[in-house]
Amino acid sequence: APGAKRPREEEEEVEVEHVVQEEEEMEEAHGNEEDKIDKMLDEAEAVEMMDISNLKRSMAALERKISKNQELRIKHADDPQKFLESEIELFEEVNKLQALATAPELYIEFVRLNGVQKLTELLDHENNDISLAGVELIHELTDPDALMDDEAAIHGAKALVEALVDNAFLELLIKTLAKMDESDTEQQQGVYKVLAIVENLSEISPGVLEPLCERTDVLNWLFSRLEQKAFDQNKLYASEVLSILVQNSEVNQDRVGHGGGIDRLLALTSAWRKKDPQDTDQSELVHNIFNVVCSALLQPSNQKALVEGEGIELMVIMLQARKFAARPALKVLAYALNRNSNACQRFVAAMGLKTLFPGFLKPATILASKNKEAKASGSVKEDEEHVVSIIASLLLRLSGDAHTRCVHKFVENDFEKLDKLMELHEKYHSLVSEVKDADEEEDDDDDDEEVEETEEQKAKRISSLRYMRRQDKGLFTLQQVDTILAFLLSEDLTAVNTRVRMLMNQMDTDLKQVADVVREYHENAGDGTAEGDTAGDGVNMKEVTGDLLSFLDDLALSF
């Protein structure tokens, strides 16, 4: 028909209309997005910046609304609707105070205005929402990231923490934690925030962790939380907080073992003896629990409890199972055997030598699991450090038949373990020497620093820095390897001495190199007994390394 559109023309027109429609939709969506951004900016602009005047007004308003709410609650105790509005107003007023987190230099004024006392009252409020709002506020105010290395802000944060301790806030915080029902989403988040507060306090004022554990039931709560079967983020966080509490406090390390604490820790580790974690979070949980055990073992009473609780046998079983827990179990054994002769005897009795030495020859055999989390649970360097530390402890502390069995391990199978020991010496001596050489080349770069210091101060700083870098490369492992070698040579076994002489000739080294390593170990060893030794089991490492050094110097003359 005349004027009729052909099919192709119709298709092109439809396509044009479709494109136009898409463009209009995109413009509308873009406009909506801009509206949202404008609205957010308007809301942000509506929030007053916190200054001292605003803080005083906010605190006065908070006090009025607390009083009003208390009066209405008493007056209408049987009719919650009558005081509901006052609770909403109080809740909103508490949330407004979060703006204070942007001005930590005002925390001292907040404390002076009885802010901490008011927060303590709110924490004990009958309305969970208001109590949780108080938790959220303290979480924001104690966030270390908000301090940004500002001296006034840090001073204010420390004053706030001191006031929290003085006003029994911590005691009430942990009581509130114990009452929280994690089946409720908001209270579950509240638990997480309380744990975060503890972590924040550890960064702002680590000294507060001891009174926290002394005055509250936080350790027992953390144990109970970890003993729950189901895994979630709060369980992971509980393990992290427990590790933080005992990491650097001898008082808390001792306290965590009270009331069967070591047995509870062993039970928590035992749950992983036959299975691997399912993901990275569960892996972190396992490491945290084992790290708590290691920290606890720095105290003599816990060493004894571990041995009596058959903890040595449990760790050996985990090594034999070769699951994910094998590596952290190896670390626990390194801590336990380094401080207790009874632990060394129990290790040998539990077939520990047979279990340990295959890992000494081939660290890769410590794990049998193909699980990627297990493979990422540690490194060969860490495995070698822990294994040689254990062997050094055994040679130092064992006596009689057990000592003889340990020495014989280096003779059997055509000296394969002695050969491995010399390989480790060569490996770690090379790594440590490379770092030392590199540091000498970098020393000139330190002249560019703006910090004023005397030549003596500079020399001490460079020496300390160099020592730490060498430790990172394996200096401790080298010291343990050469201590083992010195112990073996002191046994006066002709076959061992001949083998060592032959290996040193092949490696183009000599006994002086070993003596120099032991000499540095001796110079840096403490003057007292080894850290954590029991009274009847004290080992003065200064004396031990001194005797080994004298022996090596004499032997070198005829070696």
N, C-alpha and C positions, 0 to 999 in steps of 0.2 A: 504494500500500500504506500502511496506517496507520503513522504515525511516520516515514515516509520523508522525507528532506530534499529540498526542491525545488531545482532547478538553481541558482537565484539564491542560496539559502542556502549551497550548497556553494562557490560562487564567492567569497562574502564570507568564509567560513571560510579558504579558501586564501589570500586576500589578507591576512587577519589574521596567519596563520602566516608569510607572506613578510615582512611588516613586522617581526614579532618576530625573525625570523632575521637580518634586516638590522641591527637594533638590537644584537643579540648580537655580530654580526661587527664592527660599529663599536666596541663596547665592548672587544672582544678586541684589535682593532688599536690602539685608544687605549692599552690596557694594555701592549701590546708596545712602543709608542713610549715610554711612560713608563719601562719597564724599560731600554730602550736609553739614555735620558737619564740614568737613575740609574747605569747602568754606566759611562757616560762621566764622570760627576761623580766616581764612586768612583775611576776611573783617574786623573783629574786630581788628586784629593786625595792619591793615593798618590805623586805626583811631589813630591820635596822641593824647597822653595824654596832657591835657591842663596844661601848666605852663605859667609863666609870659611872656616868650619870644614868645611862640605860641599865647598867647592872644594879644600881641602887633602886631604881624604879621596879625592875623585875623582881628583886628580892622582896621588896615591900608588897608587891602584888601577890607573890607566892605565899607570903606569910598570911595575908588577908584571906586568900582562898583556902589555905590549910585550916585556918581557924573557922571559917564559914562552914567548910565541909564537916569538921569535927562537931560543931554545934548542931548542924542538921542531922547528922548521924545519931547523935545522942537523943535529940528531940523526936526524931521519927524512926526510931530503931526498928519498928515493925512495918514500916512503909517505905521501902527503898525508892519508890518513885519520887518521894518528896526530896531526896537528896541526890538523885541521879544527875540533875543539871549541874549541881555544884562539883560533882566528880568529873564531869566532862570539862568544866572550866579549869579544874585543878590539873587534869591530864594535859590540857593544851598549854597551860602555864609552864609545866615542867618541860614539855617539849621545846618551848620557846627558849629555854635556858641553854639549849644545845649551841646557840650562837656564841656562848662564852668560850667554846672550844677554839674559836678563831682568834681569841685574845688571851692566851695563857698567862700573859704578864699581869692579868687582873685576878688570877687565882688567889693571890694573897688577900686581896680585898674581899673576894668571895668568902674566904675562910673567916675574915674579920667580921663579916656580916652574918655569921652563924650559918653559912650555906651548908656546911657538912652536917651540922645537927639537923637541919631541915631535911636533907637527903636521907639521913638515917631514919627519921620518922617516916618518910615516904616509903622506904624499903620495907617497913613493917606494916604498911597499909593493908586493910582488909580486901581492897579491890586489887586483883592481880594485875590489871592493866596499869594502874598507877605505880605499883611496885616495880613492874617491868620497865616502865618509863624512867624510874629512878636508876635502874640498872643500866639502861641505854644511855642515860645522861653521863654517868660515871665512866662508862665505856668510851664515850666521845671525849670527855675531859682528860682521860689518861692516855689517849692515843699518842705514842711517842713521835709519830710522823708529823704531828702538828707543832712540835717544838722547834724543829729545823735548826738545831744547834744554836739557838738564840739564848744568851745567858740569862736574860730576864725571864724568858719563858720557862727555861729549865728550873730556875730558882722558884718560880711560881708553882710548877708541877711538883717539886719536892715538898714545898710547903703544904700543898693539897694532900699529898700522900701521908705526910706526917700527921695532918689533922684527921685523916681517915683512920689511922691507927689509934690516935688518942681518944677518938670519939666512939670506939668499939664498932666502927662501921664494918670492919672485916669479919668480925664474929657474926654480925647480923647478915652479912652478905652470904656467908657459907650456910647459915641456917635457912636463908631464903632459897638457896640452891638445893638444899636437901628436900624442901617442900615442893619443888617444881615437878609437874607431871608432864613428862616428855611425850605423852600421847597427844597432848595439845600442841599444835604447831607453834603458837606464839611462845609458850613456855619452853618448848624445845629450843627455839631461837634464844630465849632468855638464858638457858644453860650455856649455850655457846658464848653468849656475851659475858657471862660471869667468868668463864675460863679465859676469855680474851682479856678481861680486866686483870686477872692474876698474871698473865703474860706481860701486859703493859706495866704492871707494878715492878716486875722483875727487871725491866729495862730502865725504868725511871729511878728506882731505889731498891736495888737487890737486897739490901739489909732487911727489908720488910718481910721477906719470905720466911725467916725464922720465927718471928712472932706470929705470923699467919698460921704456921703449922703447930706452934705451941698452944695457941689460944683457941683454935678451931678444930673441927673434925674433918678438915679437908682431905687429909691423907686417906682416911677410911672411906670417905665418899669416892675418891678417885679409884681406890681398889675395888669397891663395890661396882662402880660403873664399868671398869675394865672386865670384871667377872661376868657381866651380862653376855649372853651368847651372840646376839645379833650385832652386826657391824654397821656403824654409821659414822658420820663426821664428828659427832660429839664423843664417841668412843675414841676415835683417833686423836682428837684434841685433848682428851683426858690423859692419854698416854704421853703426849707432848708436854703437858703441864706438869705431870708427875716427874718427868725427866728434868724439867727446868728447876723444880723445887729442890732436887737433890744434887744437881750437877756441881755446884760450887760451894755448898754449905756442909761442913763437917757435922754440924748439929743435926741438920735434916737427914744427912746420910745415915747417921746413927738412929734417928727417930723412925725412919721408914722401916727399920727392922724390928721395931717394938711390936709386941702383941702378935707374934707369928708372921710378921711382914715378909720375912725371907721365904717362908713356906708358901705364902700367897703369891709371891713373885715367881717362885719355881713352878707353881701350878699354872700360872699364866704362860710361862715359857713352854711348859710341857704340852700345851694344846697344839703347838706347832712342830712337834717332833716327827710326825708322820705325814704332814701335808705342807703344801706350798701356798703362799698368799695368791689371791686371784688377780690382784692389780697393784699398782704403785702405792695406793693409800694403805692397803693391808700390809704391804712390805714395810712402809714407814712405821706402822703400828708395832710390828715385830721388833724392828730396830730400836724403837723407843723403849720398849719393855726390857730388852736385853741391856740397853744403856743404863737403865735404872739399876739393874743388878750390878753392873760394873761399878757404878758410882757408890752403891751401898758397900761393896767389897773393900772400899778404902778404909773402912772402920773394922777394928779387930773383932768386935762382938758379932758382926755380920759374917765375917769369915768363918768363925766357929759355927754359926747357925747354918751356913751353907753346907759345911762338911757334915754336920750332924743331920741335916735334912736330905742327905744323899744327893746333893746338888752336883758334886763332881761326877758321880755315876750317870746322872741324867744328861750332863753335857757330853759325856763320852758316847752315850746312846745316840744323841743327836749327830755327833760326828760320824758314827757308824751308819746312820740312816742316810746321810749325804743329801738331805733335803735343804731347803732354803735356810733353816735355822742352824745348819752346820757352821756357817761362817760366824754369826754372832756368838754361838756356843764356844767356838775357838777363842774368841776375844774374852769371854767370861773366864775360861780356863787360864788364859794368860794373866788376868788380874788375880785370880784365886791362888794360883801356884806361886806367883811372885811374892806372896805375902804369908804363906803358911806351910810349914813342913808336913803337917798332917794331911793337907790337901794333896801334896805331892805323893805321899805314901798311898793314899786312896786312889789316886790317878793310876798308879802302876798296878795296884790290885784289881782295878776295873778293866784291865787289858788296854790301858791307855797307850802304852808304848806301841803295841801292835797297830793301834788305830791311827796314831799320830804320824809315824815315820813315813808311811806311803805319801802323805800330804807334804812331808818335808822334801821327798825326792821329786814329786810331781804335784805342785799345788793345784793343778787342774782337777786332780782326783778327789779333792775335798768335796766337790759337788758332783752328783750323778744326774741331777735334774736337768732336763732340757728347757724347763720353764724360763722364759725371758726375764722374769722378775728375779729368779734365783741367780741367773748369770750376772745380773746387774747389782747383786747384793753386796759386792765388795770387789777387791782387786787382788791380783797375784802379789802385789807389793804388800798389801795389808796382811794377806795370808802368811807370807814369808816372815813378816815382822812378828806376828803372833806365835808362829811355830817356833822360831828360834828363841823367842822370849821364854816360852814354856820349857824348851830343852835346857836353856841356861839355868832356869830355876831348879829343874830336876837335878842337874849336875852339882849345883850349889847346896841343895837342901837334903837330897837323899843320902842314905847311909846303908852300909851292909849290902845284902844281896840285891836290893832294889837299885842301889847305886851301880853295882857291878853290871847288872842287866842293861842299864842305860848306857854305860861306857861301851859295852860289848856291841851295841847296835852300830857303832862306828867302825867296828872291826869285821863284822860278818859280811858275807857276800862280796868278798874281795874288796873291802874298804869303800863300797859304793857311796855310803853316807858321808864318809870323810872326804871323798872326792867332791861330793855335792857341796859340802861345807866350804871347801876351798874355792869352788866356783862362785859361791855367794860372796865370799870375801873379795874376789876379783871384780865381780859385778858391782857391788856397792862401793868399794873403794874407788872405782873408776867414776861412778856417778857423783860421789861426794867431792872428789878431786876436781872434776869438771866445774862444779859450782864454785869451788874455792878460786879456781883460775879465773872464771868469768867475773867474780866479785872484785878481784884485784884490778881487772880492766875497767870496771865501772866505778871504782872509788873516786876517780877524778870528777865524775859527773856530780858528785855530792857537793862540790864547791859552789855550784850554781844556786843552792838553796839559800833562802833569805833568812832562815833562822840563825840568830847569833849564838855561837857556842865556842867554848875554848877548844884547843887542840885535843886536850884530854877527853872532853865530852864527846867530841867528834870521833875520836878513836874508839871509845866505848860503844857509841852508837853503831858504828860500822862493824865492830866485832860482834855485837849482839845480832845485828841484821844478818851478817854472814853465817853465824851459828844457826839461826832459825832457818835460813835457806838450805843449809846443809842437812838440817833435821828433816826438812820437807823432802829431800832427795834420798833419805834413808840412813842418816848417820846413826840413829839409835839401832837400827837393824845391823849395821856394820859393827857397832860396839858389842852387840850381843853375839854375833858370829865369832868375833875375835876373842871374846871372853870364853866362849865354848871351846875354841881352839886352844886357848891357854890352859883351861881345865884339863883337856885331853892330854896335852903335852906334860902336864904336871903329874899324870898318872905313871909316868916313867915306863911306858910300854915301848920297847925297842921297835916293834913293828910299826906302831903309830908314828914315832919320831922319824923313822926311815921313810915312810910314805909321805909325810908332810915335807921333808927335805926334798924328795924327788919332785913333788908337785910344785914347790916353790921355784925350783930350778927351771921347770917347764914354763912357769908363768913369769919368769924373770923378775922375781921378787925375793924378799928375804924376811927374816923374823923381826927385823927392826921396824918394818912397816906395820906389823901386828902390834908390836910394843908401843909404837906411837899412837895407835888408835886406843889401846888400853890406857895409855898415859893421859890422853885427853878425857877419857871416861872417868878416870880417877880424879883428875883436877876439878871436874864438874860434879862429882858425887857429893852428897851431903855429908856433914860431919857426924850426924846422929845415926840412929837405926833406920833401916829402910822404911819408907812411909807405910804405915799400916801394920807393921810387924807387932805381934803380941809380945808381952813382956818376956816370956820364956822362950820366944822364938825370934828374938831380935838379931838382925844381921846388919852389921855396919859395913855398908858397901864401900866406904872410904878405905877401911882396913882390908877388905877382900880384894879390891882392885889394886891396892898398894902392894899386897903380898904377891899377886899375880904379876905385877909390873916388875918387881924385884927378881922374881923367878925368870921372867922372859929376858931381862937384861943380862942375867948371869948365863942363861942358856945360849943367848946370841953369840957369846964369846967363843963357844965351841961348836956351834950349829953349822 
